[in-house]
Amino acid sequence: MQFVVLGFGGFAPGCVALSSADAATTVWDGALTPGALVGGLSSVALVEAQDLDAVTESLAGLAGAFEVRPAEPR
């Protein structure tokens, strides 16, 4: 099962760090707007794990806040 881990001020193992929000472009209904949609997001990781407990255990003890969501197949 895949999970998406969004980091806020911290970095999950194997994550991709994001550049600053000033470098972001938001696309909303096809319109481009300079800047980030959500401030404070610092990293994103796609994690393969057996379940949510395995993901949260891997984040234990790391600095920063993390949001974990199941990855949706497209």
mmCIF file as gemmi writes it, N, C-alpha and C atoms, coordinates in Angstrom:
data_model
loop_
_atom_site.group_PDB
_atom_site.id
_atom_site.type_symbol
_atom_site.label_atom_id
_atom_site.label_alt_id
_atom_site.label_comp_id
_atom_site.label_asym_id
_atom_site.label_entity_id
_atom_site.label_seq_id
_atom_site.pdbx_PDB_ins_code
_atom_site.Cartn_x
_atom_site.Cartn_y
_atom_site.Cartn_z
_atom_site.occupancy
_atom_site.B_iso_or_equiv
_atom_site.pdbx_formal_charge
_atom_site.auth_seq_id
_atom_site.auth_asym_id
_atom_site.pdbx_PDB_model_num
ATOM 1 N N . MET Axp A 1 ? 0.849 -1.175 0 1 0 ? 1 A 1
ATOM 2 C CA . MET Axp A 1 ? 0 0 0 1 0 ? 1 A 1
ATOM 3 C C . MET Axp A 1 ? 0.894 1.237 0 1 0 ? 1 A 1
ATOM 4 N N . GLN Axp A 2 ? 0.508 2.262 -0.743 1 0 ? 2 A 1
ATOM 5 C CA . GLN Axp A 2 ? 1.302 3.481 -0.799 1 0 ? 2 A 1
ATOM 6 C C . GLN Axp A 2 ? 0.633 4.598 -0.006 1 0 ? 2 A 1
ATOM 7 N N . PHE Axp A 3 ? 1.479 5.399 0.64 1 0 ? 3 A 1
ATOM 8 C CA . PHE Axp A 3 ? 1.029 6.55 1.401 1 0 ? 3 A 1
ATOM 9 C C . PHE Axp A 3 ? 1.804 7.768 0.952 1 0 ? 3 A 1
ATOM 10 N N . VAL Axp A 4 ? 1.171 8.938 0.991 1 0 ? 4 A 1
ATOM 11 C CA . VAL Axp A 4 ? 1.825 10.206 0.709 1 0 ? 4 A 1
ATOM 12 C C . VAL Axp A 4 ? 2.088 10.872 2.052 1 0 ? 4 A 1
ATOM 13 N N . VAL Axp A 5 ? 3.341 11.268 2.282 1 0 ? 5 A 1
ATOM 14 C CA . VAL Axp A 5 ? 3.713 11.956 3.512 1 0 ? 5 A 1
ATOM 15 C C . VAL Axp A 5 ? 4.075 13.388 3.153 1 0 ? 5 A 1
ATOM 16 N N . LEU Axp A 6 ? 3.353 14.343 3.718 1 0 ? 6 A 1
ATOM 17 C CA . LEU Axp A 6 ? 3.62 15.766 3.519 1 0 ? 6 A 1
ATOM 18 C C . LEU Axp A 6 ? 4.331 16.28 4.761 1 0 ? 6 A 1
ATOM 19 N N . GLY Axp A 7 ? 5.493 16.884 4.585 1 0 ? 7 A 1
ATOM 20 C CA . GLY Axp A 7 ? 6.266 17.384 5.716 1 0 ? 7 A 1
ATOM 21 C C . GLY Axp A 7 ? 6.104 18.88 5.884 1 0 ? 7 A 1
ATOM 22 N N . PHE Axp A 8 ? 5.952 19.298 7.119 1 0 ? 8 A 1
ATOM 23 C CA . PHE Axp A 8 ? 5.833 20.716 7.458 1 0 ? 8 A 1
ATOM 24 C C . PHE Axp A 8 ? 6.976 21.037 8.423 1 0 ? 8 A 1
ATOM 25 N N . GLY Axp A 9 ? 8.084 21.5 7.874 1 0 ? 9 A 1
ATOM 26 C CA . GLY Axp A 9 ? 9.23 21.848 8.704 1 0 ? 9 A 1
ATOM 27 C C . GLY Axp A 9 ? 10.137 20.676 9.017 1 0 ? 9 A 1
ATOM 28 N N . GLY Axp A 10 ? 9.84 19.495 8.543 1 0 ? 10 A 1
ATOM 29 C CA . GLY Axp A 10 ? 10.688 18.336 8.775 1 0 ? 10 A 1
ATOM 30 C C . GLY Axp A 10 ? 10.824 17.54 7.5 1 0 ? 10 A 1
ATOM 31 N N . PHE Axp A 11 ? 11.716 16.559 7.502 1 0 ? 11 A 1
ATOM 32 C CA . PHE Axp A 11 ? 11.953 15.764 6.312 1 0 ? 11 A 1
ATOM 33 C C . PHE Axp A 11 ? 11.839 14.288 6.642 1 0 ? 11 A 1
ATOM 34 N N . ALA Axp A 12 ? 10.916 13.604 6.007 1 0 ? 12 A 1
ATOM 35 C CA . ALA Axp A 12 ? 10.753 12.162 6.171 1 0 ? 12 A 1
ATOM 36 C C . ALA Axp A 12 ? 11.871 11.461 5.411 1 0 ? 12 A 1
ATOM 37 N N . PRO Axp A 13 ? 12.264 10.279 5.861 1 0 ? 13 A 1
ATOM 38 C CA . PRO Axp A 13 ? 13.293 9.541 5.123 1 0 ? 13 A 1
ATOM 39 C C . PRO Axp A 13 ? 12.849 9.306 3.676 1 0 ? 13 A 1
ATOM 40 N N . GLY Axp A 14 ? 13.752 9.541 2.74 1 0 ? 14 A 1
ATOM 41 C CA . GLY Axp A 14 ? 13.45 9.325 1.327 1 0 ? 14 A 1
ATOM 42 C C . GLY Axp A 14 ? 12.566 10.382 0.702 1 0 ? 14 A 1
ATOM 43 N N . CYS Axp A 15 ? 12.399 11.519 1.385 1 0 ? 15 A 1
ATOM 44 C CA . CYS Axp A 15 ? 11.485 12.533 0.861 1 0 ? 15 A 1
ATOM 45 C C . CYS Axp A 15 ? 12.157 13.403 -0.185 1 0 ? 15 A 1
ATOM 46 N N . VAL Axp A 16 ? 11.375 14.165 -0.874 1 0 ? 16 A 1
ATOM 47 C CA . VAL Axp A 16 ? 11.848 15.167 -1.819 1 0 ? 16 A 1
ATOM 48 C C . VAL Axp A 16 ? 11.578 16.524 -1.187 1 0 ? 16 A 1
ATOM 49 N N . ALA Axp A 17 ? 12.616 17.31 -0.998 1 0 ? 17 A 1
ATOM 50 C CA . ALA Axp A 17 ? 12.444 18.639 -0.418 1 0 ? 17 A 1
ATOM 51 C C . ALA Axp A 17 ? 11.876 19.581 -1.465 1 0 ? 17 A 1
ATOM 52 N N . LEU Axp A 18 ? 11.013 20.46 -1.036 1 0 ? 18 A 1
ATOM 53 C CA . LEU Axp A 18 ? 10.413 21.441 -1.937 1 0 ? 18 A 1
ATOM 54 C C . LEU Axp A 18 ? 11.151 22.763 -1.827 1 0 ? 18 A 1
ATOM 55 N N . SER Axp A 19 ? 11.211 23.506 -2.911 1 0 ? 19 A 1
ATOM 56 C CA . SER Axp A 19 ? 11.775 24.848 -2.852 1 0 ? 19 A 1
ATOM 57 C C . SER Axp A 19 ? 10.8 25.737 -2.084 1 0 ? 19 A 1
ATOM 58 N N . SER Axp A 20 ? 11.187 26.974 -1.865 1 0 ? 20 A 1
ATOM 59 C CA . SER Axp A 20 ? 10.357 27.868 -1.064 1 0 ? 20 A 1
ATOM 60 C C . SER Axp A 20 ? 9.003 28.138 -1.723 1 0 ? 20 A 1
ATOM 61 N N . ALA Axp A 21 ? 8.053 28.556 -0.911 1 0 ? 21 A 1
ATOM 62 C CA . ALA Axp A 21 ? 6.714 28.865 -1.411 1 0 ? 21 A 1
ATOM 63 C C . ALA Axp A 21 ? 6.754 30.015 -2.419 1 0 ? 21 A 1
ATOM 64 N N . ASP Axp A 22 ? 7.775 30.877 -2.318 1 0 ? 22 A 1
ATOM 65 C CA . ASP Axp A 22 ? 7.916 31.994 -3.26 1 0 ? 22 A 1
ATOM 66 C C . ASP Axp A 22 ? 8.155 31.503 -4.69 1 0 ? 22 A 1
ATOM 67 N N . ALA Axp A 23 ? 8.704 30.292 -4.839 1 0 ? 23 A 1
ATOM 68 C CA . ALA Axp A 23 ? 8.998 29.739 -6.163 1 0 ? 23 A 1
ATOM 69 C C . ALA Axp A 23 ? 7.823 28.956 -6.746 1 0 ? 23 A 1
ATOM 70 N N . ALA Axp A 24 ? 6.754 28.823 -5.98 1 0 ? 24 A 1
ATOM 71 C CA . ALA Axp A 24 ? 5.617 27.994 -6.393 1 0 ? 24 A 1
ATOM 72 C C . ALA Axp A 24 ? 4.678 28.73 -7.345 1 0 ? 24 A 1
ATOM 73 N N . THR Axp A 25 ? 3.973 27.958 -8.14 1 0 ? 25 A 1
ATOM 74 C CA . THR Axp A 25 ? 2.875 28.445 -8.971 1 0 ? 25 A 1
ATOM 75 C C . THR Axp A 25 ? 1.673 27.549 -8.695 1 0 ? 25 A 1
ATOM 76 N N . THR Axp A 26 ? 0.56 28.133 -8.365 1 0 ? 26 A 1
ATOM 77 C CA . THR Axp A 26 ? -0.669 27.382 -8.111 1 0 ? 26 A 1
ATOM 78 C C . THR Axp A 26 ? -1.506 27.349 -9.381 1 0 ? 26 A 1
ATOM 79 N N . VAL Axp A 27 ? -2.002 26.182 -9.726 1 0 ? 27 A 1
ATOM 80 C CA . VAL Axp A 27 ? -2.915 26.036 -10.867 1 0 ? 27 A 1
ATOM 81 C C . VAL Axp A 27 ? -4.29 25.724 -10.292 1 0 ? 27 A 1
ATOM 82 N N . TRP Axp A 28 ? -5.241 26.594 -10.536 1 0 ? 28 A 1
ATOM 83 C CA . TRP Axp A 28 ? -6.587 26.432 -9.991 1 0 ? 28 A 1
ATOM 84 C C . TRP Axp A 28 ? -7.564 26.561 -11.151 1 0 ? 28 A 1
ATOM 85 N N . ASP Axp A 29 ? -8.245 25.491 -11.479 1 0 ? 29 A 1
ATOM 86 C CA . ASP Axp A 29 ? -9.185 25.483 -12.603 1 0 ? 29 A 1
ATOM 87 C C . ASP Axp A 29 ? -8.54 26.016 -13.883 1 0 ? 29 A 1
ATOM 88 N N . GLY Axp A 30 ? -7.277 25.657 -14.108 1 0 ? 30 A 1
ATOM 89 C CA . GLY Axp A 30 ? -6.572 26.051 -15.312 1 0 ? 30 A 1
ATOM 90 C C . GLY Axp A 30 ? -5.927 27.422 -15.261 1 0 ? 30 A 1
ATOM 91 N N . ALA Axp A 31 ? -6.222 28.218 -14.226 1 0 ? 31 A 1
ATOM 92 C CA . ALA Axp A 31 ? -5.628 29.551 -14.103 1 0 ? 31 A 1
ATOM 93 C C . ALA Axp A 31 ? -4.359 29.464 -13.265 1 0 ? 31 A 1
ATOM 94 N N . LEU Axp A 32 ? -3.303 30.165 -13.691 1 0 ? 32 A 1
ATOM 95 C CA . LEU Axp A 32 ? -2.04 30.186 -12.975 1 0 ? 32 A 1
ATOM 96 C C . LEU Axp A 32 ? -1.983 31.375 -12.034 1 0 ? 32 A 1
ATOM 97 N N . THR Axp A 33 ? -1.536 31.113 -10.792 1 0 ? 33 A 1
ATOM 98 C CA . THR Axp A 33 ? -1.382 32.159 -9.797 1 0 ? 33 A 1
ATOM 99 C C . THR Axp A 33 ? -0.015 31.995 -9.15 1 0 ? 33 A 1
ATOM 100 N N . PRO Axp A 34 ? 0.784 33.06 -9.063 1 0 ? 34 A 1
ATOM 101 C CA . PRO Axp A 34 ? 2.071 32.936 -8.39 1 0 ? 34 A 1
ATOM 102 C C . PRO Axp A 34 ? 1.867 32.602 -6.916 1 0 ? 34 A 1
ATOM 103 N N . GLY Axp A 35 ? 2.754 31.784 -6.374 1 0 ? 35 A 1
ATOM 104 C CA . GLY Axp A 35 ? 2.714 31.464 -4.948 1 0 ? 35 A 1
ATOM 105 C C . GLY Axp A 35 ? 2.136 30.097 -4.661 1 0 ? 35 A 1
ATOM 106 N N . ALA Axp A 36 ? 2.279 29.706 -3.404 1 0 ? 36 A 1
ATOM 107 C CA . ALA Axp A 36 ? 1.851 28.386 -2.954 1 0 ? 36 A 1
ATOM 108 C C . ALA Axp A 36 ? 0.393 28.41 -2.502 1 0 ? 36 A 1
ATOM 109 N N . LEU Axp A 37 ? -0.275 27.295 -2.66 1 0 ? 37 A 1
ATOM 110 C CA . LEU Axp A 37 ? -1.652 27.16 -2.184 1 0 ? 37 A 1
ATOM 111 C C . LEU Axp A 37 ? -1.669 26.959 -0.676 1 0 ? 37 A 1
ATOM 112 N N . VAL Axp A 38 ? -0.73 26.14 -0.174 1 0 ? 38 A 1
ATOM 113 C CA . VAL Axp A 38 ? -0.646 25.847 1.257 1 0 ? 38 A 1
ATOM 114 C C . VAL Axp A 38 ? 0.738 26.262 1.739 1 0 ? 38 A 1
ATOM 115 N N . GLY Axp A 39 ? 0.806 27.23 2.629 1 0 ? 39 A 1
ATOM 116 C CA . GLY Axp A 39 ? 2.091 27.657 3.164 1 0 ? 39 A 1
ATOM 117 C C . GLY Axp A 39 ? 2.627 26.668 4.184 1 0 ? 39 A 1
ATOM 118 N N . GLY Axp A 40 ? 3.924 26.59 4.28 1 0 ? 40 A 1
ATOM 119 C CA . GLY Axp A 40 ? 4.564 25.766 5.287 1 0 ? 40 A 1
ATOM 120 C C . GLY Axp A 40 ? 4.934 24.366 4.842 1 0 ? 40 A 1
ATOM 121 N N . LEU Axp A 41 ? 4.45 23.903 3.707 1 0 ? 41 A 1
ATOM 122 C CA . LEU Axp A 41 ? 4.779 22.57 3.223 1 0 ? 41 A 1
ATOM 123 C C . LEU Axp A 41 ? 6.24 22.549 2.818 1 0 ? 41 A 1
ATOM 124 N N . SER Axp A 42 ? 7.02 21.593 3.348 1 0 ? 42 A 1
ATOM 125 C CA . SER Axp A 42 ? 8.455 21.583 3.079 1 0 ? 42 A 1
ATOM 126 C C . SER Axp A 42 ? 8.934 20.35 2.342 1 0 ? 42 A 1
ATOM 127 N N . SER Axp A 43 ? 8.177 19.256 2.375 1 0 ? 43 A 1
ATOM 128 C CA . SER Axp A 43 ? 8.64 18.037 1.709 1 0 ? 43 A 1
ATOM 129 C C . SER Axp A 43 ? 7.473 17.119 1.392 1 0 ? 43 A 1
ATOM 130 N N . VAL Axp A 44 ? 7.727 16.224 0.431 1 0 ? 44 A 1
ATOM 131 C CA . VAL Axp A 44 ? 6.724 15.235 0.03 1 0 ? 44 A 1
ATOM 132 C C . VAL Axp A 44 ? 7.43 13.902 -0.164 1 0 ? 44 A 1
ATOM 133 N N . ALA Axp A 45 ? 6.834 12.828 0.339 1 0 ? 45 A 1
ATOM 134 C CA . ALA Axp A 45 ? 7.397 11.487 0.127 1 0 ? 45 A 1
ATOM 135 C C . ALA Axp A 45 ? 6.274 10.532 -0.225 1 0 ? 45 A 1
ATOM 136 N N . LEU Axp A 46 ? 6.553 9.613 -1.141 1 0 ? 46 A 1
ATOM 137 C CA . LEU Axp A 46 ? 5.651 8.522 -1.453 1 0 ? 46 A 1
ATOM 138 C C . LEU Axp A 46 ? 6.252 7.293 -0.786 1 0 ? 46 A 1
ATOM 139 N N . VAL Axp A 47 ? 5.528 6.722 0.175 1 0 ? 47 A 1
ATOM 140 C CA . VAL Axp A 47 ? 6.047 5.653 1.021 1 0 ? 47 A 1
ATOM 141 C C . VAL Axp A 47 ? 5.273 4.363 0.773 1 0 ? 47 A 1
ATOM 142 N N . GLU Axp A 48 ? 5.999 3.28 0.577 1 0 ? 48 A 1
ATOM 143 C CA . GLU Axp A 48 ? 5.401 1.948 0.46 1 0 ? 48 A 1
ATOM 144 C C . GLU Axp A 48 ? 5.449 1.325 1.856 1 0 ? 48 A 1
ATOM 145 N N . ALA Axp A 49 ? 4.298 0.968 2.413 1 0 ? 49 A 1
ATOM 146 C CA . ALA Axp A 49 ? 4.25 0.39 3.752 1 0 ? 49 A 1
ATOM 147 C C . ALA Axp A 49 ? 3.059 -0.554 3.856 1 0 ? 49 A 1
ATOM 148 N N . GLN Axp A 50 ? 3.15 -1.462 4.815 1 0 ? 50 A 1
ATOM 149 C CA . GLN Axp A 50 ? 2.078 -2.442 5.019 1 0 ? 50 A 1
ATOM 150 C C . GLN Axp A 50 ? 0.784 -1.772 5.471 1 0 ? 50 A 1
ATOM 151 N N . ASP Axp A 51 ? 0.926 -0.771 6.371 1 0 ? 51 A 1
ATOM 152 C CA . ASP Axp A 51 ? -0.259 -0.09 6.896 1 0 ? 51 A 1
ATOM 153 C C . ASP Axp A 51 ? 0.138 1.27 7.467 1 0 ? 51 A 1
ATOM 154 N N . LEU Axp A 52 ? -0.854 2.018 7.933 1 0 ? 52 A 1
ATOM 155 C CA . LEU Axp A 52 ? -0.628 3.347 8.481 1 0 ? 52 A 1
ATOM 156 C C . LEU Axp A 52 ? 0.286 3.303 9.697 1 0 ? 52 A 1
ATOM 157 N N . ASP Axp A 53 ? 0.155 2.29 10.531 1 0 ? 53 A 1
ATOM 158 C CA . ASP Axp A 53 ? 1.006 2.17 11.716 1 0 ? 53 A 1
ATOM 159 C C . ASP Axp A 53 ? 2.482 2.125 11.336 1 0 ? 53 A 1
ATOM 160 N N . ALA Axp A 54 ? 2.823 1.416 10.282 1 0 ? 54 A 1
ATOM 161 C CA . ALA Axp A 54 ? 4.217 1.321 9.841 1 0 ? 54 A 1
ATOM 162 C C . ALA Axp A 54 ? 4.746 2.688 9.416 1 0 ? 54 A 1
ATOM 163 N N . VAL Axp A 55 ? 3.909 3.473 8.762 1 0 ? 55 A 1
ATOM 164 C CA . VAL Axp A 55 ? 4.328 4.803 8.322 1 0 ? 55 A 1
ATOM 165 C C . VAL Axp A 55 ? 4.536 5.708 9.534 1 0 ? 55 A 1
ATOM 166 N N . THR Axp A 56 ? 3.585 5.734 10.45 1 0 ? 56 A 1
ATOM 167 C CA . THR Axp A 56 ? 3.706 6.62 11.608 1 0 ? 56 A 1
ATOM 168 C C . THR Axp A 56 ? 4.886 6.214 12.491 1 0 ? 56 A 1
ATOM 169 N N . GLU Axp A 57 ? 5.191 4.941 12.584 1 0 ? 57 A 1
ATOM 170 C CA . GLU Axp A 57 ? 6.355 4.494 13.353 1 0 ? 57 A 1
ATOM 171 C C . GLU Axp A 57 ? 7.649 5.005 12.713 1 0 ? 57 A 1
ATOM 172 N N . SER Axp A 58 ? 7.709 5.052 11.381 1 0 ? 58 A 1
ATOM 173 C CA . SER Axp A 58 ? 8.918 5.524 10.707 1 0 ? 58 A 1
ATOM 174 C C . SER Axp A 58 ? 9.13 7.023 10.906 1 0 ? 58 A 1
ATOM 175 N N . LEU Axp A 59 ? 8.079 7.754 11.253 1 0 ? 59 A 1
ATOM 176 C CA . LEU Axp A 59 ? 8.174 9.196 11.471 1 0 ? 59 A 1
ATOM 177 C C . LEU Axp A 59 ? 8.436 9.552 12.924 1 0 ? 59 A 1
ATOM 178 N N . ALA Axp A 60 ? 8.318 8.581 13.839 1 0 ? 60 A 1
ATOM 179 C CA . ALA Axp A 60 ? 8.484 8.836 15.275 1 0 ? 60 A 1
ATOM 180 C C . ALA Axp A 60 ? 9.879 9.407 15.54 1 0 ? 60 A 1
ATOM 181 N N . GLY Axp A 61 ? 9.94 10.454 16.324 1 0 ? 61 A 1
ATOM 182 C CA . GLY Axp A 61 ? 11.21 11.042 16.703 1 0 ? 61 A 1
ATOM 183 C C . GLY Axp A 61 ? 11.772 12.052 15.726 1 0 ? 61 A 1
ATOM 184 N N . LEU Axp A 62 ? 11.143 12.239 14.569 1 0 ? 62 A 1
ATOM 185 C CA . LEU Axp A 62 ? 11.625 13.227 13.605 1 0 ? 62 A 1
ATOM 186 C C . LEU Axp A 62 ? 11.06 14.609 13.928 1 0 ? 62 A 1
ATOM 187 N N . ALA Axp A 63 ? 11.854 15.636 13.703 1 0 ? 63 A 1
ATOM 188 C CA . ALA Axp A 63 ? 11.386 17.005 13.926 1 0 ? 63 A 1
ATOM 189 C C . ALA Axp A 63 ? 10.415 17.405 12.829 1 0 ? 63 A 1
ATOM 190 N N . GLY Axp A 64 ? 9.476 18.272 13.154 1 0 ? 64 A 1
ATOM 191 C CA . GLY Axp A 64 ? 8.512 18.756 12.173 1 0 ? 64 A 1
ATOM 192 C C . GLY Axp A 64 ? 7.185 18.05 12.316 1 0 ? 64 A 1
ATOM 193 N N . ALA Axp A 65 ? 6.219 18.528 11.574 1 0 ? 65 A 1
ATOM 194 C CA . ALA Axp A 65 ? 4.874 17.936 11.562 1 0 ? 65 A 1
ATOM 195 C C . ALA Axp A 65 ? 4.674 17.243 10.227 1 0 ? 65 A 1
ATOM 196 N N . PHE Axp A 66 ? 3.937 16.146 10.235 1 0 ? 66 A 1
ATOM 197 C CA . PHE Axp A 66 ? 3.717 15.369 9.015 1 0 ? 66 A 1
ATOM 198 C C . PHE Axp A 66 ? 2.249 15.017 8.87 1 0 ? 66 A 1
ATOM 199 N N . GLU Axp A 67 ? 1.772 15.074 7.658 1 0 ? 67 A 1
ATOM 200 C CA . GLU Axp A 67 ? 0.413 14.626 7.333 1 0 ? 67 A 1
ATOM 201 C C . GLU Axp A 67 ? 0.564 13.39 6.453 1 0 ? 67 A 1
ATOM 202 N N . VAL Axp A 68 ? -0.146 12.327 6.796 1 0 ? 68 A 1
ATOM 203 C CA . VAL Axp A 68 ? -0.051 11.075 6.054 1 0 ? 68 A 1
ATOM 204 C C . VAL Axp A 68 ? -1.414 10.78 5.443 1 0 ? 68 A 1
ATOM 205 N N . ARG Axp A 69 ? -1.415 10.483 4.153 1 0 ? 69 A 1
ATOM 206 C CA . ARG Axp A 69 ? -2.663 10.139 3.45 1 0 ? 69 A 1
ATOM 207 C C . ARG Axp A 69 ? -2.422 8.9 2.605 1 0 ? 69 A 1
ATOM 208 N N . PRO Axp A 70 ? -3.44 8.05 2.458 1 0 ? 70 A 1
ATOM 209 C CA . PRO Axp A 70 ? -3.298 6.944 1.508 1 0 ? 70 A 1
ATOM 210 C C . PRO Axp A 70 ? -3.16 7.512 0.1 1 0 ? 70 A 1
ATOM 211 N N . ALA Axp A 71 ? -2.301 6.913 -0.705 1 0 ? 71 A 1
ATOM 212 C CA . ALA Axp A 71 ? -2.142 7.338 -2.103 1 0 ? 71 A 1
ATOM 213 C C . ALA Axp A 71 ? -3.293 6.744 -2.904 1 0 ? 71 A 1
ATOM 214 N N . GLU Axp A 72 ? -3.902 7.557 -3.728 1 0 ? 72 A 1
ATOM 215 C CA . GLU Axp A 72 ? -5.025 7.112 -4.565 1 0 ? 72 A 1
ATOM 216 C C . GLU Axp A 72 ? -4.507 6.747 -5.942 1 0 ? 72 A 1
ATOM 217 N N . PRO Axp A 73 ? -4.823 5.55 -6.419 1 0 ? 73 A 1
ATOM 218 C CA . PRO Axp A 73 ? -4.408 5.194 -7.781 1 0 ? 73 A 1
ATOM 219 C C . PRO Axp A 73 ? -5.145 6.045 -8.801 1 0 ? 73 A 1
ATOM 220 N N . ARG Axp A 74 ? -4.478 6.366 -9.894 1 0 ? 74 A 1
ATOM 221 C CA . ARG Axp A 74 ? -5.094 7.173 -10.953 1 0 ? 74 A 1
ATOM 222 C C . ARG Axp A 74 ? -5.185 6.379 -12.202 1 0 ? 74 A 1
